[in-house]
Amino acid sequence: MIKFILPAIIVFLIILFWEKISDFFYQKFDIKINYIILAIIILILGIIFGLLYY
């Protein structure tokens, strides 16, 4: 039961505090976190499609 509740709470907290998290990373590393997440998603999709192709 805990393996379903804990990830749901973590995702909820990330969504709830997204602006604060984004501002923290922008001030700390001077890069927008949205670009990092977009690049990671594109990379994961590329890997999945590559594996499905072969």
Sine and cosine of phi, psi and omega as CSV:
sin_phi,cos_phi,sin_psi,cos_psi,sin_omega,cos_omega
0.00,0.00,-0.63,0.78,-0.03,-1.00
-0.91,0.41,-0.49,0.87,-0.02,-1.00
-0.95,0.32,-0.23,0.97,0.08,-1.00
-0.99,-0.13,-0.57,0.82,-0.06,-1.00
-0.98,0.22,-0.68,0.73,-0.05,-1.00
-0.88,0.48,-0.75,0.66,0.06,-1.00
-0.90,0.44,-0.55,0.83,0.04,-1.00
-0.91,0.42,-0.65,0.76,0.03,-1.00
-0.92,0.39,-0.66,0.76,0.01,-1.00
-0.90,0.44,-0.71,0.71,0.03,-1.00
-0.90,0.44,-0.67,0.75,0.02,-1.00
-0.88,0.48,-0.69,0.73,0.00,-1.00
-0.92,0.38,-0.59,0.81,0.06,-1.00
-0.90,0.44,-0.68,0.73,0.02,-1.00
-0.92,0.40,-0.65,0.76,-0.04,-1.00
-0.91,0.40,-0.65,0.76,-0.07,-1.00
-0.96,-0.30,0.47,0.88,-0.08,-1.00
-0.87,0.49,-0.66,0.75,-0.03,-1.00
-0.90,0.43,-0.67,0.74,0.01,-1.00
-0.92,0.39,-0.64,0.77,0.03,-1.00
-0.91,0.42,-0.69,0.72,-0.01,-1.00
-0.90,0.43,-0.69,0.73,0.04,-1.00
-0.90,0.44,-0.63,0.78,0.02,-1.00
-0.88,0.48,-0.73,0.68,-0.01,-1.00
-0.93,0.37,-0.55,0.84,0.02,-1.00
-0.92,0.38,-0.65,0.76,0.01,-1.00
-0.95,0.30,-0.60,0.80,-0.08,-1.00
-0.97,0.23,-0.72,0.69,-0.12,-0.99
-0.92,-0.40,-0.03,1.00,0.01,-1.00
0.83,0.56,0.64,0.77,0.08,-1.00
-0.59,-0.81,0.60,-0.80,-0.01,-1.00
-0.97,0.22,0.72,-0.69,-0.06,-1.00
-0.94,0.35,-0.40,0.92,0.01,-1.00
-0.89,0.46,-0.61,0.80,0.01,-1.00
-0.93,0.38,-0.61,0.79,0.02,-1.00
-0.91,0.42,-0.72,0.69,-0.02,-1.00
-0.92,0.40,-0.63,0.78,0.04,-1.00
-0.89,0.46,-0.67,0.75,0.02,-1.00
-0.91,0.41,-0.64,0.77,0.02,-1.00
-0.91,0.42,-0.67,0.74,0.01,-1.00
-0.90,0.44,-0.68,0.73,0.02,-1.00
-0.90,0.43,-0.64,0.77,0.03,-1.00
-0.90,0.44,-0.70,0.71,0.02,-1.00
-0.89,0.45,-0.69,0.73,0.04,-1.00
-0.90,0.44,-0.63,0.77,0.04,-1.00
-0.89,0.46,-0.66,0.75,0.03,-1.00
-0.91,0.41,-0.69,0.73,0.01,-1.00
-0.88,0.47,-0.74,0.68,-0.01,-1.00
-0.91,0.41,-0.59,0.81,0.05,-1.00
-0.90,0.44,-0.67,0.74,0.03,-1.00
-0.93,0.37,-0.56,0.83,0.02,-1.00
-0.95,0.31,-0.46,0.89,-0.03,-1.00
-0.95,0.31,-0.60,0.80,-0.06,-1.00
-1.00,-0.07,0.00,0.00,0.00,0.00
